[in-house]
Amino acid sequence: MKQWSFAQWGLLVIALFHVVQAVVGFIAEPSFATGPGAPTVQIMGMDYNGWHAVAGLALFGPGLVFCLRKSWSVLYLLLAAVAGALPGIWAFFSNQVAFVFSFPNNTTDAVVHMVTAAIMLAVAAVQIRLDGGLRNSLADLRQKP
């Protein structure tokens, strides 16, 4: 771990934070109810219930494995930023995202999604810059002859 890249450390911190947040959210509101009246609890700006907790674990849990290699970290950060930003954009316009997630505080949720996506993109961008380009950051993904 002492030779980990910036992207690996960044992803580890981001993933751990969001996995812990999802677990706390699930403990606080384990309901899998759907619809506008579904119960939620706000944890650090995010409306949580069982659905949102599972989605958080599904998105950030793999980050705990992808942080093991620099190339995986960079690729994961880029893809997960998009995956997290899309429901954030939807949340700006609706408090019922994906027809399942009830976000009574949809604007706050949207902002947290977008800030998280921006941080992930920034960490990836720093690593790409340090490596001298995306091709270099992802070099070990290519099959060797």
C-alpha angles and dihedrals in degrees: 000000000000090000095049118133127242090258092052093051092043093051092047091054094044094046094046092049094051095042090053090046091051092049092049090047092051092049091049094047116009095171120131092194117139135208135054094305096051111132118249137172124210115238115181093332097318126107106229136194131142094288095052091045092053090047090051092049092046092052101039103027092074088052087072088064098035090057089071092083129038095226092049090049094052094046092045093049091053096046096040091050089059092042091052096042095055096065087040091059090047089050091059088065104033141030090212106065118190087358088276110062113080110207110178087174093045097156093054090047090050092051092049090049092050094045091050090049091049092051091050091049091047093051090049091046092052091051092046089051092048090051095048097247145348093276090060093046091054096036097117091056091071117091113251118232 
